[in-house]
Amino acid sequence: MKGKNMKGEYMKSENMEAGSIEIVGTEESSLESNIESSIENKNTELNNDKSYSILSTLLWMAFLALGVKGLIGVIAYTAFVLYGLEGDALENVFYQPIFMGLSGLVAALLSISLIKKACHVGGAEFPYKFLAIQPISMPILLKVLLVGAVFLAFEYLADSLLSIETQALLLTVKSLTHSPLDVLMLILGVCIIAPIVEEIVFRGLAYARFKNSRLGVTGAIIITSVFFTVVHTQYEFLVLVFIGVLAFLLGYVRYKTGNVLYCIALHMQMNIAATINLFFFV
């Protein structure tokens, strides 16, 4: 009887030790997980607080905004010349909606790895946090779009009062748009891809790098807005004025919301409105 009790106590002690070991193991695993998470968060904070070179940021912004498309344009131009195109036919091919849509898509795909590299944020994942790509709030989105609607109203009023004519290149694009495929590719290139890529480059990457330099937030808004305006010098002066005001508005939205997706939404609103106006009211 006494032997049975001793055996029972031994088994009970063994079970308690096993349970204790399991609890300790779980606590150690949890502690390791917390340490890894803390290190990862700290690295993210250090990357976000990193000071970036103003010159290198300007070069990245210029290359991503102009260089990638320029390279595609040179390759396409060479191919079209070899194919036998010349004169107006060669010039107009770059305003073909299909070319605009496809070239924009290729430029966007090529820019993904370059944008990630320019962020200088460690890890294999895409730097969503650094670029301020975050979930959106519907009330804030509606407020941003309302501001966009007010801006459009003032722009159309000014166009009417100042008798600003529709730009020649826009009329060329309209004249070359014939089929449903043309319309689809124009929407893809102008209303979807362009706002996404431009905002990630200007209000995402460049803004974040300038903000984490000696320029700070104010400098980030000014430099990105001026450069954004310069990129659109294919338009006449008065149109450039409106583009410049829009650029500063986009910079302000980026600053106030801390989310580049609102800038993309506002930019899309502008391009969609311009496209509708071109095809239905001009």
N, C-alpha and C positions, 0 to 999 in steps of 0.2 A: 504493500500500500504506500509505504514511504517512498519506494523506488518510482512508482507511478507519479507521485506528486513532484518528485525531483525532475522526472522526465518532462512533465507538463510545464514546470517552471522554466526549464531549459529551452523548450520550444517557444514559450511565450517571450523569453528574453531574446531569442534569435529573431523572432518576428518583429519585435520592437526595434532591434538593431537594423534590420532590413528596411523598416519604415523610416527610421532616422536617416539611413544612408540615402534613401530615395528622396526625402525632403531636402537634404543637403545638396544632392545632385541637382534637383529642380531649382533651388535657390542660386546655385553656382551658375546654372544655365541662364537664369533670368538676369543675374548680375552681369554676365558676359554680354548678353543681348543689350542691356542698358548702356554698358560701356561703349559697345560698338555704335549704338545709336547716338550717344553723346559725342563720340569722335566724329561721326559723319556730319552731325549738325554743326559742330565746331568748324569742320573743314569748309562747310557751305558758307558759314558766317565769314570765315577768313577770306574765302574767294570773293564774296560779295563786298567785303571791305577793302579789297585789294585796290591799290592806286594804279591807274592805267595811264599810259603815255598819250598825250593829246595828239601828237603827230601820228603815232601808229593807229590811233582811232580814226583820224581823218583819212588815212590811207585805206584802212579796211572799209570805211563807209564809201569812199570813192570807188573802190574796186567792186564792191558788192552792188552798188547802185548803178554804176556805169560800165565797169570792166567786163563783167560776165556777159551782159547783153551786147556790149561792143564786140567781144570775141565771137559770139554767136553770129552777129551781123557780118563780121569780116568773112567768116567761114561760108555763110550763106551767099554773100555777095560774090565770092570767088566761084562758088558752085554754079550760081546763076549765069555768070559771065561765060564760064566754060560750057554751059548748056546752050549759050547763044543769045541770051537776052541782052538787050541794049536800049538806050534812050528811055522813053517814058515807061515802056514795059518793065524795064529793070527797076526804075524808081518806084513804080506803083506796086510791085510785088511785095514790098516791105509794109505796105498799108493794107494788104489783103488780110481779111479777118482770120483766115486759116493760118497764115504765117504768124500773125500776132498772137493767136492762141497757142500754137505749138511752140514758138520761140519762148513765150512767157513760161510755159510749162517746163521746158528744158532748162531755162535759167533758174527757175525755182528749185528744181531737183538738184542742179549743180551747186546751188547756194547753201543747201542744208548742211553739208559737212563743213563748208567754209565758215558758216555762222557759228557752228559748234566750236570750231577751232579758235575763232576770234574771241569767244567768251572766256577762254582760258580757265574753264571750270573743270575740275577733275571728275572722273567717273565715265562710265560708258553710256549713261543715259543722256538724252537731249536736255539741255539746260533750260527747262521751262521756267524755273524760278528766277534765274538771272535775267531772262528776257521778259519777265513779268507776264507770262502766259498763265492765267489763273481762271478758276470758275467765275462766271459772271452773275450779277444780280439783276433780275428783270426790272425792278424799279429804277436802278441806276442806268441801265441800258435805255430805258424809255426816256429818261431825262436827257441823256446824251443825244439821242435821235431827235428829241424836241429842239435842242439847241441847234442841231444840224438843219432842221426844218426852218428855223428862224434865219439862220445864215443863208440858206438857199433863197428865202423870200427876199432878203436884202440884196442878194446877188442879182436875181432876176429883175428887181426894181431898178438897180443901178444899170444893168444892161440896157433896159428900156430907156432910161433917162439920158444915158450917155451914148446911146445908139451904137453899142459895141456889136460889131458884126461877127458872125460865126467864123471861126478860124478855118483857113483854107484846107489844112490837113484833115480836119474833121469832116469837111464836105467831101474830100477825096475818099476817106474811109467809108462814108455813107454811099457814095457812088459805086464802090466796089463790093458792097454787101448785097447779094442777090438771093441766095438760097437759105433755107432753114439751117443748113450746116454752117453757113457764114455767120448767121445770127448767133448760133450756139457758141461758135468759137470766139466771136467778139465778146459775148457775155463772159465766157471763161477767162479770156485774156485781160479784158478791161475792168470788169466788175467783180471778179473773184481773185484771180492770181495777183494782179498788180497791187490791190490794196493790202493783201496778206503779206507779200514779200516786202513791199516798201515800208510798211509799218513795223515789221519785225526788224528790218535793217535800221530804220531811222529812230523810231520810238522804242524799239526793243534793245537791240545791240548797241547802237551808237549812243543812245540816251544813257543806258546803264554805265557804259565805259566813261563817258564824259562826266556823269554825275560822280563817279568814283575817281575823279582826277581833280586837279586844282581848280577846274572851272565850276564844279558844283552843279546844282540843279538849274540855276539861272543860265549858266553857260551852256548846259546841255540843251535847254530849250532853244536858246538863240542860235547856236551852231547848227543843230539839226534842222531847224526851220529855214535858215538861210540856205543851207545846202540843198534841202528839199526843193526850194524855190528855183535855185540855179539849175537843178536837174531838169526842170520843165521849161527851159528857155526857148523851146520850139514855139511857144505861144507869144502873142504880142504883149506889150508892156502892161496895159490895163488888166489883161487877164492874169498876168504874173502878180499884180498887186493882190488880186483876190486869192490866188494860190498861196501867196505869202501869208496873208491873214489866216487862211485855213491851216497852214502849217503851224503857226503859233497857237491856234485853237487846238490842234491835235496834240501839241506839246503840253498845253495846259491840262487837257483831258488826261494825258499820261501821268502828269504830276499829281493831279487831284485824286484819281482813281487808283493809281498804282497798278494798273492792269492794261496791257497793250491791246487786249481784245476789244475794248471799247473804242480805241483808236481805229482798229480795223473796221469795226461796224460803222463808225462815222465816215471813214474814207469810202467804204462800199456805198453808203448812202449818197455821197457826193457823185461818185462815178455812175451809179445807176440812174440818178436824176439827170445827169448830163447826157447819158445815152438815150433816155426816154425823150428828152427835149430835142436831141438831134434828129431822131427818126420820126417824131410825131408833131413837132411844133416849128421845125425849120424848113 
